Amino acid sequence: MSRKKISTTVYITAEQNERLHLLHSRTKVPVAVYIREGIDLVLSRYEHALPGQMSLDVPAKTAKK
């Protein structure tokens, strides 16, 4: 991922921290990568709730004359 990253604080449970670090020790993938992947999963799951442009294949409402 070559995009610029910003720093933020996230509070996780002790169990989440332990499991993430165990996963890191077995895979050598940084914990931050797993956290970003989790955020991406949540954003895609709730994409319908995010504002955005209307798709071009959706018919627009006709204006009243």
HTML snippet that shows the backbone in 3Dmol.js (N, CA, C, O; Angstrom):
<script src="https://3Dmol.org/build/3Dmol-min.js"></script>
<div id="view" style="width:600px;height:400px;position:relative"></div>
<script>
const pdb = `
ATOM      1  N   MET A   1       0.860  -1.170   0.000  1.00  0.00           N
ATOM      2  CA  MET A   1       0.000   0.000   0.000  1.00  0.00           C
ATOM      3  C   MET A   1       0.904   1.230   0.000  1.00  0.00           C
ATOM      4  O   MET A   1       1.606   1.486   0.979  1.00  0.00           O
ATOM      5  N   SER A   2       0.889   1.979  -1.081  1.00  0.00           N
ATOM      6  CA  SER A   2       1.801   3.102  -1.201  1.00  0.00           C
ATOM      7  C   SER A   2       1.154   4.439  -0.870  1.00  0.00           C
ATOM      8  O   SER A   2       1.824   5.471  -0.891  1.00  0.00           O
ATOM      9  N   ARG A   3      -0.136   4.433  -0.565  1.00  0.00           N
ATOM     10  CA  ARG A   3      -0.805   5.690  -0.220  1.00  0.00           C
ATOM     11  C   ARG A   3      -0.324   6.193   1.134  1.00  0.00           C
ATOM     12  O   ARG A   3       0.051   5.414   2.010  1.00  0.00           O
ATOM     13  N   LYS A   4      -0.345   7.513   1.284  1.00  0.00           N
ATOM     14  CA  LYS A   4       0.066   8.118   2.551  1.00  0.00           C
ATOM     15  C   LYS A   4      -0.868   7.666   3.658  1.00  0.00           C
ATOM     16  O   LYS A   4      -2.085   7.616   3.476  1.00  0.00           O
ATOM     17  N   LYS A   5      -0.302   7.342   4.788  1.00  0.00           N
ATOM     18  CA  LYS A   5      -1.092   6.884   5.930  1.00  0.00           C
ATOM     19  C   LYS A   5      -1.095   7.963   7.001  1.00  0.00           C
ATOM     20  O   LYS A   5      -0.144   8.736   7.118  1.00  0.00           O
ATOM     21  N   ILE A   6      -2.156   8.011   7.772  1.00  0.00           N
ATOM     22  CA  ILE A   6      -2.232   8.941   8.890  1.00  0.00           C
ATOM     23  C   ILE A   6      -2.200   8.154  10.178  1.00  0.00           C
ATOM     24  O   ILE A   6      -2.564   6.978  10.211  1.00  0.00           O
ATOM     25  N   SER A   7      -1.768   8.795  11.221  1.00  0.00           N
ATOM     26  CA  SER A   7      -1.693   8.151  12.529  1.00  0.00           C
ATOM     27  C   SER A   7      -2.990   8.406  13.290  1.00  0.00           C
ATOM     28  O   SER A   7      -3.534   9.509  13.260  1.00  0.00           O
ATOM     29  N   THR A   8      -3.472   7.382  13.967  1.00  0.00           N
ATOM     30  CA  THR A   8      -4.663   7.512  14.796  1.00  0.00           C
ATOM     31  C   THR A   8      -4.528   6.576  15.992  1.00  0.00           C
ATOM     32  O   THR A   8      -3.720   5.647  15.976  1.00  0.00           O
ATOM     33  N   THR A   9      -5.311   6.825  17.012  1.00  0.00           N
ATOM     34  CA  THR A   9      -5.286   5.976  18.200  1.00  0.00           C
ATOM     35  C   THR A   9      -6.526   5.102  18.198  1.00  0.00           C
ATOM     36  O   THR A   9      -7.643   5.583  18.003  1.00  0.00           O
ATOM     37  N   VAL A  10      -6.317   3.812  18.417  1.00  0.00           N
ATOM     38  CA  VAL A  10      -7.414   2.858  18.480  1.00  0.00           C
ATOM     39  C   VAL A  10      -7.258   2.066  19.766  1.00  0.00           C
ATOM     40  O   VAL A  10      -6.175   1.561  20.062  1.00  0.00           O
ATOM     41  N   TYR A  11      -8.329   1.956  20.525  1.00  0.00           N
ATOM     42  CA  TYR A  11      -8.298   1.176  21.755  1.00  0.00           C
ATOM     43  C   TYR A  11      -8.882  -0.200  21.483  1.00  0.00           C
ATOM     44  O   TYR A  11     -10.004  -0.322  20.991  1.00  0.00           O
ATOM     45  N   ILE A  12      -8.126  -1.220  21.802  1.00  0.00           N
ATOM     46  CA  ILE A  12      -8.574  -2.596  21.623  1.00  0.00           C
ATOM     47  C   ILE A  12      -8.485  -3.309  22.970  1.00  0.00           C
ATOM     48  O   ILE A  12      -7.831  -2.839  23.901  1.00  0.00           O
ATOM     49  N   THR A  13      -9.152  -4.441  23.046  1.00  0.00           N
ATOM     50  CA  THR A  13      -9.117  -5.208  24.299  1.00  0.00           C
ATOM     51  C   THR A  13      -7.776  -5.920  24.430  1.00  0.00           C
ATOM     52  O   THR A  13      -7.042  -6.086  23.457  1.00  0.00           O
ATOM     53  N   ALA A  14      -7.480  -6.333  25.646  1.00  0.00           N
ATOM     54  CA  ALA A  14      -6.248  -7.085  25.899  1.00  0.00           C
ATOM     55  C   ALA A  14      -6.238  -8.379  25.086  1.00  0.00           C
ATOM     56  O   ALA A  14      -5.195  -8.784  24.574  1.00  0.00           O
ATOM     57  N   GLU A  15      -7.393  -9.024  24.969  1.00  0.00           N
ATOM     58  CA  GLU A  15      -7.468 -10.269  24.188  1.00  0.00           C
ATOM     59  C   GLU A  15      -7.205 -10.000  22.708  1.00  0.00           C
ATOM     60  O   GLU A  15      -6.492 -10.766  22.060  1.00  0.00           O
ATOM     61  N   GLN A  16      -7.769  -8.931  22.174  1.00  0.00           N
ATOM     62  CA  GLN A  16      -7.519  -8.589  20.772  1.00  0.00           C
ATOM     63  C   GLN A  16      -6.036  -8.320  20.554  1.00  0.00           C
ATOM     64  O   GLN A  16      -5.459  -8.769  19.564  1.00  0.00           O
ATOM     65  N   ASN A  17      -5.424  -7.594  21.471  1.00  0.00           N
ATOM     66  CA  ASN A  17      -4.009  -7.282  21.371  1.00  0.00           C
ATOM     67  C   ASN A  17      -3.159  -8.563  21.402  1.00  0.00           C
ATOM     68  O   ASN A  17      -2.238  -8.731  20.602  1.00  0.00           O
ATOM     69  N   GLU A  18      -3.481  -9.439  22.320  1.00  0.00           N
ATOM     70  CA  GLU A  18      -2.748 -10.699  22.442  1.00  0.00           C
ATOM     71  C   GLU A  18      -2.870 -11.538  21.177  1.00  0.00           C
ATOM     72  O   GLU A  18      -1.884 -12.085  20.682  1.00  0.00           O
ATOM     73  N   ARG A  19      -4.090 -11.631  20.661  1.00  0.00           N
ATOM     74  CA  ARG A  19      -4.311 -12.461  19.471  1.00  0.00           C
ATOM     75  C   ARG A  19      -3.662 -11.846  18.219  1.00  0.00           C
ATOM     76  O   ARG A  19      -3.125 -12.564  17.376  1.00  0.00           O
ATOM     77  N   LEU A  20      -3.718 -10.516  18.111  1.00  0.00           N
ATOM     78  CA  LEU A  20      -3.063  -9.862  16.978  1.00  0.00           C
ATOM     79  C   LEU A  20      -1.552 -10.074  17.011  1.00  0.00           C
ATOM     80  O   LEU A  20      -0.933 -10.330  15.978  1.00  0.00           O
ATOM     81  N   HIS A  21      -0.962  -9.967  18.203  1.00  0.00           N
ATOM     82  CA  HIS A  21       0.480 -10.156  18.311  1.00  0.00           C
ATOM     83  C   HIS A  21       0.875 -11.623  18.101  1.00  0.00           C
ATOM     84  O   HIS A  21       1.953 -11.900  17.576  1.00  0.00           O
ATOM     85  N   LEU A  22       0.029 -12.546  18.498  1.00  0.00           N
ATOM     86  CA  LEU A  22       0.278 -13.959  18.223  1.00  0.00           C
ATOM     87  C   LEU A  22       0.230 -14.211  16.714  1.00  0.00           C
ATOM     88  O   LEU A  22       1.074 -14.917  16.162  1.00  0.00           O
ATOM     89  N   LEU A  23      -0.760 -13.628  16.068  1.00  0.00           N
ATOM     90  CA  LEU A  23      -0.870 -13.754  14.614  1.00  0.00           C
ATOM     91  C   LEU A  23       0.365 -13.162  13.940  1.00  0.00           C
ATOM     92  O   LEU A  23       0.920 -13.752  13.013  1.00  0.00           O
ATOM     93  N   HIS A  24       0.787 -11.995  14.412  1.00  0.00           N
ATOM     94  CA  HIS A  24       1.993 -11.367  13.865  1.00  0.00           C
ATOM     95  C   HIS A  24       3.220 -12.254  14.051  1.00  0.00           C
ATOM     96  O   HIS A  24       4.027 -12.393  13.132  1.00  0.00           O
ATOM     97  N   SER A  25       3.365 -12.850  15.219  1.00  0.00           N
ATOM     98  CA  SER A  25       4.544 -13.685  15.472  1.00  0.00           C
ATOM     99  C   SER A  25       4.566 -14.914  14.573  1.00  0.00           C
ATOM    100  O   SER A  25       5.636 -15.427  14.248  1.00  0.00           O
ATOM    101  N   ARG A  26       3.406 -15.382  14.176  1.00  0.00           N
ATOM    102  CA  ARG A  26       3.350 -16.572  13.301  1.00  0.00           C
ATOM    103  C   ARG A  26       3.452 -16.227  11.827  1.00  0.00           C
ATOM    104  O   ARG A  26       3.945 -17.031  11.037  1.00  0.00           O
ATOM    105  N   THR A  27       2.989 -15.036  11.444  1.00  0.00           N
ATOM    106  CA  THR A  27       2.948 -14.678  10.021  1.00  0.00           C
ATOM    107  C   THR A  27       3.977 -13.621   9.626  1.00  0.00           C
ATOM    108  O   THR A  27       4.304 -13.480   8.448  1.00  0.00           O
ATOM    109  N   LYS A  28       4.489 -12.876  10.613  1.00  0.00           N
ATOM    110  CA  LYS A  28       5.415 -11.763  10.393  1.00  0.00           C
ATOM    111  C   LYS A  28       4.758 -10.596   9.646  1.00  0.00           C
ATOM    112  O   LYS A  28       5.450  -9.708   9.148  1.00  0.00           O
ATOM    113  N   VAL A  29       3.439 -10.600   9.569  1.00  0.00           N
ATOM    114  CA  VAL A  29       2.690  -9.477   8.992  1.00  0.00           C
ATOM    115  C   VAL A  29       2.460  -8.472  10.114  1.00  0.00           C
ATOM    116  O   VAL A  29       2.003  -8.852  11.192  1.00  0.00           O
ATOM    117  N   PRO A  30       2.768  -7.189   9.882  1.00  0.00           N
ATOM    118  CA  PRO A  30       2.579  -6.198  10.939  1.00  0.00           C
ATOM    119  C   PRO A  30       1.124  -6.103  11.420  1.00  0.00           C
ATOM    120  O   PRO A  30       0.185  -6.247  10.637  1.00  0.00           O
ATOM    121  N   VAL A  31       0.965  -5.860  12.712  1.00  0.00           N
ATOM    122  CA  VAL A  31      -0.369  -5.718  13.306  1.00  0.00           C
ATOM    123  C   VAL A  31      -1.146  -4.620  12.594  1.00  0.00           C
ATOM    124  O   VAL A  31      -2.349  -4.764  12.374  1.00  0.00           O
ATOM    125  N   ALA A  32      -0.487  -3.534  12.233  1.00  0.00           N
ATOM    126  CA  ALA A  32      -1.157  -2.421  11.554  1.00  0.00           C
ATOM    127  C   ALA A  32      -1.816  -2.866  10.245  1.00  0.00           C
ATOM    128  O   ALA A  32      -2.870  -2.350   9.874  1.00  0.00           O
ATOM    129  N   VAL A  33      -1.205  -3.809   9.556  1.00  0.00           N
ATOM    130  CA  VAL A  33      -1.781  -4.323   8.304  1.00  0.00           C
ATOM    131  C   VAL A  33      -3.105  -5.029   8.601  1.00  0.00           C
ATOM    132  O   VAL A  33      -4.088  -4.840   7.884  1.00  0.00           O
ATOM    133  N   TYR A  34      -3.126  -5.838   9.654  1.00  0.00           N
ATOM    134  CA  TYR A  34      -4.368  -6.527  10.018  1.00  0.00           C
ATOM    135  C   TYR A  34      -5.448  -5.534  10.431  1.00  0.00           C
ATOM    136  O   TYR A  34      -6.620  -5.727  10.106  1.00  0.00           O
ATOM    137  N   ILE A  35      -5.075  -4.490  11.132  1.00  0.00           N
ATOM    138  CA  ILE A  35      -6.054  -3.480  11.555  1.00  0.00           C
ATOM    139  C   ILE A  35      -6.619  -2.762  10.334  1.00  0.00           C
ATOM    140  O   ILE A  35      -7.828  -2.545  10.250  1.00  0.00           O
ATOM    141  N   ARG A  36      -5.747  -2.388   9.375  1.00  0.00           N
ATOM    142  CA  ARG A  36      -6.239  -1.731   8.153  1.00  0.00           C
ATOM    143  C   ARG A  36      -7.149  -2.667   7.357  1.00  0.00           C
ATOM    144  O   ARG A  36      -8.163  -2.227   6.815  1.00  0.00           O
ATOM    145  N   GLU A  37      -6.797  -3.956   7.283  1.00  0.00           N
ATOM    146  CA  GLU A  37      -7.647  -4.922   6.580  1.00  0.00           C
ATOM    147  C   GLU A  37      -9.012  -5.033   7.254  1.00  0.00           C
ATOM    148  O   GLU A  37     -10.036  -5.131   6.579  1.00  0.00           O
ATOM    149  N   GLY A  38      -9.024  -5.017   8.581  1.00  0.00           N
ATOM    150  CA  GLY A  38     -10.292  -5.072   9.310  1.00  0.00           C
ATOM    151  C   GLY A  38     -11.149  -3.846   9.032  1.00  0.00           C
ATOM    152  O   GLY A  38     -12.364  -3.961   8.869  1.00  0.00           O
ATOM    153  N   ILE A  39     -10.533  -2.693   8.977  1.00  0.00           N
ATOM    154  CA  ILE A  39     -11.268  -1.464   8.661  1.00  0.00           C
ATOM    155  C   ILE A  39     -11.847  -1.554   7.256  1.00  0.00           C
ATOM    156  O   ILE A  39     -12.998  -1.179   7.036  1.00  0.00           O
ATOM    157  N   ASP A  40     -11.058  -2.048   6.303  1.00  0.00           N
ATOM    158  CA  ASP A  40     -11.556  -2.215   4.932  1.00  0.00           C
ATOM    159  C   ASP A  40     -12.754  -3.159   4.882  1.00  0.00           C
ATOM    160  O   ASP A  40     -13.706  -2.911   4.142  1.00  0.00           O
ATOM    161  N   LEU A  41     -12.713  -4.238   5.660  1.00  0.00           N
ATOM    162  CA  LEU A  41     -13.842  -5.179   5.698  1.00  0.00           C
ATOM    163  C   LEU A  41     -15.111  -4.507   6.222  1.00  0.00           C
ATOM    164  O   LEU A  41     -16.193  -4.706   5.671  1.00  0.00           O
ATOM    165  N   VAL A  42     -14.980  -3.717   7.279  1.00  0.00           N
ATOM    166  CA  VAL A  42     -16.140  -3.014   7.845  1.00  0.00           C
ATOM    167  C   VAL A  42     -16.674  -1.989   6.856  1.00  0.00           C
ATOM    168  O   VAL A  42     -17.887  -1.877   6.673  1.00  0.00           O
ATOM    169  N   LEU A  43     -15.780  -1.238   6.215  1.00  0.00           N
ATOM    170  CA  LEU A  43     -16.225  -0.232   5.249  1.00  0.00           C
ATOM    171  C   LEU A  43     -16.949  -0.863   4.063  1.00  0.00           C
ATOM    172  O   LEU A  43     -17.936  -0.312   3.575  1.00  0.00           O
ATOM    173  N   SER A  44     -16.469  -2.006   3.598  1.00  0.00           N
ATOM    174  CA  SER A  44     -17.163  -2.650   2.477  1.00  0.00           C
ATOM    175  C   SER A  44     -18.496  -3.251   2.927  1.00  0.00           C
ATOM    176  O   SER A  44     -19.459  -3.260   2.161  1.00  0.00           O
ATOM    177  N   ARG A  45     -18.558  -3.750   4.156  1.00  0.00           N
ATOM    178  CA  ARG A  45     -19.807  -4.321   4.674  1.00  0.00           C
ATOM    179  C   ARG A  45     -20.894  -3.258   4.807  1.00  0.00           C
ATOM    180  O   ARG A  45     -22.066  -3.531   4.548  1.00  0.00           O
ATOM    181  N   TYR A  46     -20.513  -2.063   5.205  1.00  0.00           N
ATOM    182  CA  TYR A  46     -21.480  -0.986   5.424  1.00  0.00           C
ATOM    183  C   TYR A  46     -21.429   0.078   4.334  1.00  0.00           C
ATOM    184  O   TYR A  46     -21.829   1.221   4.556  1.00  0.00           O
ATOM    185  N   GLU A  47     -20.942  -0.297   3.168  1.00  0.00           N
ATOM    186  CA  GLU A  47     -20.819   0.647   2.056  1.00  0.00           C
ATOM    187  C   GLU A  47     -22.162   1.290   1.708  1.00  0.00           C
ATOM    188  O   GLU A  47     -22.211   2.452   1.304  1.00  0.00           O
ATOM    189  N   HIS A  48     -23.237   0.542   1.866  1.00  0.00           N
ATOM    190  CA  HIS A  48     -24.570   1.064   1.548  1.00  0.00           C
ATOM    191  C   HIS A  48     -24.941   2.268   2.419  1.00  0.00           C
ATOM    192  O   HIS A  48     -25.798   3.063   2.032  1.00  0.00           O
ATOM    193  N   ALA A  49     -24.322   2.411   3.567  1.00  0.00           N
ATOM    194  CA  ALA A  49     -24.639   3.515   4.475  1.00  0.00           C
ATOM    195  C   ALA A  49     -23.764   4.738   4.236  1.00  0.00           C
ATOM    196  O   ALA A  49     -23.984   5.788   4.840  1.00  0.00           O
ATOM    197  N   LEU A  50     -22.780   4.609   3.363  1.00  0.00           N
ATOM    198  CA  LEU A  50     -21.878   5.722   3.083  1.00  0.00           C
ATOM    199  C   LEU A  50     -22.422   6.587   1.953  1.00  0.00           C
ATOM    200  O   LEU A  50     -23.030   6.070   1.016  1.00  0.00           O
ATOM    201  N   PRO A  51     -22.209   7.896   2.031  1.00  0.00           N
ATOM    202  CA  PRO A  51     -22.657   8.756   0.933  1.00  0.00           C
ATOM    203  C   PRO A  51     -21.794   8.514  -0.298  1.00  0.00           C
ATOM    204  O   PRO A  51     -20.630   8.130  -0.184  1.00  0.00           O
ATOM    205  N   GLY A  52     -22.358   8.734  -1.451  1.00  0.00           N
ATOM    206  CA  GLY A  52     -21.609   8.556  -2.683  1.00  0.00           C
ATOM    207  C   GLY A  52     -22.444   8.947  -3.875  1.00  0.00           C
ATOM    208  O   GLY A  52     -23.599   9.351  -3.741  1.00  0.00           O
ATOM    209  N   GLN A  53     -21.847   8.823  -5.043  1.00  0.00           N
ATOM    210  CA  GLN A  53     -22.554   9.165  -6.260  1.00  0.00           C
ATOM    211  C   GLN A  53     -23.517   8.051  -6.643  1.00  0.00           C
ATOM    212  O   GLN A  53     -23.286   6.879  -6.347  1.00  0.00           O
ATOM    213  N   MET A  54     -24.595   8.438  -7.303  1.00  0.00           N
ATOM    214  CA  MET A  54     -25.553   7.455  -7.797  1.00  0.00           C
ATOM    215  C   MET A  54     -24.943   6.748  -8.995  1.00  0.00           C
ATOM    216  O   MET A  54     -24.280   7.370  -9.825  1.00  0.00           O
ATOM    217  N   SER A  55     -25.166   5.478  -9.077  1.00  0.00           N
ATOM    218  CA  SER A  55     -24.672   4.685 -10.192  1.00  0.00           C
ATOM    219  C   SER A  55     -25.351   5.121 -11.481  1.00  0.00           C
ATOM    220  O   SER A  55     -26.509   5.539 -11.471  1.00  0.00           O
ATOM    221  N   LEU A  56     -24.620   5.021 -12.601  1.00  0.00           N
ATOM    222  CA  LEU A  56     -25.187   5.416 -13.885  1.00  0.00           C
ATOM    223  C   LEU A  56     -26.250   4.451 -14.378  1.00  0.00           C
ATOM    224  O   LEU A  56     -27.053   4.819 -15.236  1.00  0.00           O
ATOM    225  N   ASP A  57     -26.280   3.228 -13.865  1.00  0.00           N
ATOM    226  CA  ASP A  57     -27.268   2.253 -14.317  1.00  0.00           C
ATOM    227  C   ASP A  57     -28.580   2.328 -13.551  1.00  0.00           C
ATOM    228  O   ASP A  57     -29.505   1.567 -13.837  1.00  0.00           O
ATOM    229  N   VAL A  58     -28.675   3.231 -12.583  1.00  0.00           N
ATOM    230  CA  VAL A  58     -29.918   3.408 -11.837  1.00  0.00           C
ATOM    231  C   VAL A  58     -30.713   4.531 -12.489  1.00  0.00           C
ATOM    232  O   VAL A  58     -30.201   5.643 -12.613  1.00  0.00           O
ATOM    233  N   PRO A  59     -31.951   4.274 -12.909  1.00  0.00           N
ATOM    234  CA  PRO A  59     -32.719   5.326 -13.580  1.00  0.00           C
ATOM    235  C   PRO A  59     -32.981   6.507 -12.623  1.00  0.00           C
ATOM    236  O   PRO A  59     -33.369   6.324 -11.469  1.00  0.00           O
ATOM    237  N   ALA A  60     -32.758   7.700 -13.141  1.00  0.00           N
ATOM    238  CA  ALA A  60     -32.999   8.907 -12.333  1.00  0.00           C
ATOM    239  C   ALA A  60     -34.486   9.185 -12.265  1.00  0.00           C
ATOM    240  O   ALA A  60     -35.231   8.823 -13.176  1.00  0.00           O
ATOM    241  N   LYS A  61     -34.926   9.829 -11.184  1.00  0.00           N
ATOM    242  CA  LYS A  61     -36.322  10.215 -11.057  1.00  0.00           C
ATOM    243  C   LYS A  61     -36.623  11.298 -12.068  1.00  0.00           C
ATOM    244  O   LYS A  61     -35.829  12.219 -12.261  1.00  0.00           O
ATOM    245  N   THR A  62     -37.761  11.187 -12.707  1.00  0.00           N
ATOM    246  CA  THR A  62     -38.122  12.187 -13.711  1.00  0.00           C
ATOM    247  C   THR A  62     -38.642  13.443 -13.040  1.00  0.00           C
ATOM    248  O   THR A  62     -39.356  13.383 -12.039  1.00  0.00           O
ATOM    249  N   ALA A  63     -38.274  14.573 -13.604  1.00  0.00           N
ATOM    250  CA  ALA A  63     -38.703  15.860 -13.047  1.00  0.00           C
ATOM    251  C   ALA A  63     -40.151  16.108 -13.415  1.00  0.00           C
ATOM    252  O   ALA A  63     -40.594  15.756 -14.509  1.00  0.00           O
ATOM    253  N   LYS A  64     -40.899  16.728 -12.478  1.00  0.00           N
ATOM    254  CA  LYS A  64     -42.289  17.076 -12.759  1.00  0.00           C
ATOM    255  C   LYS A  64     -42.340  18.257 -13.705  1.00  0.00           C
ATOM    256  O   LYS A  64     -41.528  19.177 -13.616  1.00  0.00           O
ATOM    257  N   LYS A  65     -43.308  18.223 -14.615  1.00  0.00           N
ATOM    258  CA  LYS A  65     -43.436  19.299 -15.609  1.00  0.00           C
ATOM    259  C   LYS A  65     -44.445  20.316 -15.177  1.00  0.00           C
ATOM    260  O   LYS A  65     -44.684  21.292 -15.889  1.00  0.00           O
TER     261      LYS A  65
END
`;
const viewer = $3Dmol.createViewer("view");
viewer.addModel(pdb, "pdb");
viewer.setStyle({}, {cartoon: {color: "spectrum"}});
viewer.zoomTo();
viewer.render();
</script>
